[in-house]
Amino acid sequence: MQSSNPGFRRLSQAAVSRPHFLRLAAGALFPFVGWCLPAAAAANPELAQNSDGAVAKLSAGPGRAGAILVSQFGPVKIHSYLSPSDGLQVNTQMIEGPNAVVIFDSQLLLPYAGEVASYVQTLGKPVDRIILSHAHTDHWGGLQVLTEHFPGIRVLALEGIAEQIRAGGPARLDGLRKTYGDKAASKVTVPTETIGEGLQRIDGVTYDFRRFVDAESDLQLAALLPEQKVMLAFDLVFSPKQHVFTGGKHLDHWLTALESLKALQGYDIIIIGHDTPVDRSAIDSTMTYIKRAKEIHAASADAKTYSENLKAAFPNRQLARFVDLSASYLYAAPH
């Protein structure tokens, strides 16, 4: 990471009681080892701000099951909420500008969306809008709670996302409720507006919205913050510590999308859909994983073989549920 990015410099690790920390050395950003901070954790682990204006703090607040990472880039703060593992360690990003907050994604389960809502209210600024990155349920399932907490809030997504959620949402929620009961949404909430590509200024913050098709999902948004040199890649990029969801059946085209992200110079901080921020090397590690998954898929006759072989290929990665979930999609019986 270039030293001109003040958002991540030198962080104190003294208060971290588990191996959940950012290590910054020689100006480069490395991801947290893991974010699963159970509610039963003893103290509130956090990365404290240093004396020269830096910037990031990880905490599991009193009564909060998820963790919060706060990163400051001049007048802009990025508040990242990460759910526990039963919520698939999915992120919600809250971009705090001078006067308002923009929320990206809304969690899988209602309790964690509720924690997002409660936290953002402590910032003392109105929520300007909610933006969805894509139509996978772990990123929109909590919209029911957020739209109840913020009545009339604008919910935006790329053209086509609302139709995907409307069509597949009921079946997805039925499956979730069988597993999670009342923690899962009881109704499908869809975006109310579309968001276009290109540069947009929202509350003094410049966003460059990009549209990707046939990658991790059929349709995916990415957002660049050119002034802060931060890339919001969501599920286009995965942490090198975690398994990758490969059930979208577009692995070749996904690799092409990742090559286009690599071509974007200067974006050394990448905020992703699951786990903590990563550096540019995560693009390469995601590509390595996808290529290996392609090979294993070509050689596997069924979901069990695919899942076992992919886990064996990456034995130290977390969130193995993604492998089983991917296999269930890749080898689903034709309708």
N, C-alpha and C positions, 0 to 999 in steps of 0.2 A: 504494500500500500504506500502511496506517495505521502511524504510528510506534509504536503499541503492540505491533506484532509484532516481537519482538526477533530473530526468525530470520534476517532479512535487513536489514542496515543499510548500513554503508559497508565495501566490500571493497577490498583492495589489488589492483591489476592488474599490479604490477611484474613478476611472474614469468611472465606469460602471453606465450608466444612466438608464438602464432597467435591469430586473432580469435575465441577461445572464452572469453567472459567475460560476467559479469553486470554491467550498468550500473545503478547505483542513483542516482537523482536525484530530488529533491523528494519523497522517500518512496515512489517508485513502482518496481516491479520490472519489469525488461525481460529477455527471454529471451536465452540464449546465441545467438550467431550460428550456431554449429554445434558438434556434439559429436564429430565423427569424429576420434578421436585414434589414429592408427595406432601399432602397436608400435614402428615405426622412428622415432618422434618423438624429437628429440634429448634435451631435458631433460624432467623430469616437470613439465608445466605445472600450476600450481595457483593457486587463489585463497586467499591466506593469511588467517588470522584476524587481526582488528585487536585493538587493546589493550583495547577495552571489552567484550569478551565475545562478539563476533560470530563468526562463524558459518558461513561456508561455505567449503569447500575443494574444488577440483576437481583430481584427480590421475590420471595414468596411471602406476601403480606399476611397479617393475622387473618385466619379464616379463609384465605385464598388458596385454592388447590393449584392454580396455574402460577406461572412465573412471569415477571415483567422485566424486560430489558429496555432501558432508556438510553438513547444515544443522541447527542446534541451536535448539530452542525451549524454554528453561528446562531441565528435566530430561529432555526428550525429544529424541532425535536421529533425523533421517531420513537414511539412507545410500542414495543413489540410484546404482545401477550402470547404465551405458549402454553397450551393445554397439557395436562398429564397424559400418560401413555394410553389410557382408555379412550381419550379423545384424539388419538393418532398423532399427538404432539404437533397439532396444526397451529399455525400462527395467525393472529389478527394484528395488522399494523395500524397504528393510529398516528397519522402525520399531523403534528401540532404546528400550525403557523402562528402569525402574530395575533389573529383574532378568532380562529376557528380550528376545528379538527376534522380531518378526512379519514374515514375508516376504510380499510381494505380487508375484505373477507370477514366471515361472521361465525366461525367455529362449526364443529360437528354437532355438539350436544348443548342443550339449553342451559344447564348450570354454568358452563364455561362462557357461553355468550352473555349470561347474566353477570359474570365477573368482569367481562369486558365493559359492559354498560356501566357497572358500578365504578370501575376505575376511570373511565373517560369522564364521568361526571365530576370526579375529584379535580380534573384539570381546570374547571371553571370557565370553559369556553364552549360555545354551541357546536354541535356536530353539523357540518355543512352538508355532507353527503356520505353515503356508503357506496363503495365500488367493489364489485365482485371480479375476481381474476378469471374464474372459469366455473363450469357447471357441475363439478364433482361435489357430492353432498357434504363432504367434510369442510367445504368452504362456504356453503350457503345454509346449512341446516339450522344455524342459530339466528337466521334473519327474523324468525318469528319473535324472538325475545327483543332484538334490537329495534324492530319497528314498533313494538309495544312501548319500549322505553322512550323512544324518540318519535312520537306521532307525527305523521306527515313527512318524515324524512325521505329525501330523494335516494333511490337505490338505482345505481347505474351499472351497466355491463355492456360488453360488445354486442352488436346486433347478432341475434341468433341464440344468445345465452338464455334469454327468457323463454324462448320456445323449447330449448333443451330441458330446462328445469320443469316447465309446465308439463311436458310430455313424459319425462321419466321420473319426476319427483314423487308422485304418489306411491309407486312401487318401491322406490328407495326408502321412503319413510316407513312404509309397512315393514320392510326388512329390519330397519333400525329399531323400531319399537319392539320387535320380537326379541331383540338382543338387549336393548337398553331401557325398555319400558318408558316411563314418563320423562326420562332424560332426553328422549328424542322428540323432535317437533311433531305436533299433531296435525299441522296443516302446511301446505306448500306456499312459500312466499317467494314471489318472483320479482325481478327488477322492474322498475316502473319507467325507466328511461334508458336510451342507448348512449354510449360514450364513443366518440370518434377518435381516430388516430391523430397523431401529431402533437404539436406543442399546445399546451393549455396552461393558463395562469389561474391558480385557485388560491385565494387568500395570500397572495404575494409569493407563492411557491410555484416554480415552473416545473411542469410535468411534460414528459415526452412519451405519449402512449403508443405502444406497438402491438400489433395483432399477429398472432401465430396460429397456423392451422395444422392439424394432424401431427401433434407432438405428444406430450404426456396426455393431453386431452384433445378432443376434436377441434376445440377453439379456445385460445388462451390469450390473456392480456399480460403484457409486461409493461413496466413503467420505469422510465429513467428520470432521475432528478439531476439534471445537468449541472446545476449550480453547486450541488453538494457532492456530485460524482458518486452517487449511490444508484445501484440498479435493483429494482424490485422485480425479481425473476419468478417469484412464486414457484409453481411446480415444474417449471422448465429446468431448474437446477436443483439437485439434491445434495445434502450433506455427505461428505465422504465417510461419515460415521454411521450412516443409515442406509438400509436397503432402499431401492428405487421402485416406485410403482411402474410396472411395465405392462399393464393390462390393456393399454390403449390401442395396441396393434398397429402403431404407426412409427416403429422404431427407426426405420431408415430416414423418414422425413424429420423426425425429432433430432437426429444427428445433424441434419442440415440446419435446423433452427439453432442448435448449439454452436455451430460454426459461425453463424451470423452474430451471436452474442460475443463470441471470442473476438470478432472483428471490431467491436466497440472499444475504443481505447480510453484508458483513464478511469474506468469503473472498477475500482479495486475492492469495493465493498458491495457484496451481493446479499440481499435479503431474500430469503427463500420461504417456501410454503410450510416446511417442517424443519424443526431444529433452528439453531442460532445462525447469525450471519456468517458467511463464508467469504473466502477470497477467490480470485480468479481460477485458482487451481481446481476448484470444485467443478468448473465446467468440464475440465479434462477428466476428472474422476467420474463424473456422470456419464461422459461418453464411453469411457472404458467399461463401465458397468453395463451400459446398453449394448455394446458390441458383444460382450460375453453372454448377456441374456439372449441375444439373437442366436448365437451358436448353440446354446443349451436348448432353446426352443426348437431349433431345427433338428436336434438329435433326440428330443423327448417325445414319447408317444402319448403321454397323459399328464394330467396336472400334478400328480404325486411325484413323478420322476422329475418334472421341471422344477418343482418347488425344492425337492431334496438336493438336486444338483446345483441350483443357483445359491442356495444357502451354503453348500459346501464350498462353492467358489469364492464366497465372501464371508468366511466364518466369523469375522470379528465385527460385522455390521449389526446395528441395532434395528429394532422395529421389523422383525421377521414377518409380522402379520402382513406387511405389504407384499411379500413374496407369495404367500398363500392366497391373498386377495387377487393378485395379478394372475396367478394360475387359474383361479376360478373363472376369470374372464376369458383368458386365452383358450381354455379348453371347454368353454360352455357348450352344451348341446345346442345345435341349431334349432331355431323356432320354426 
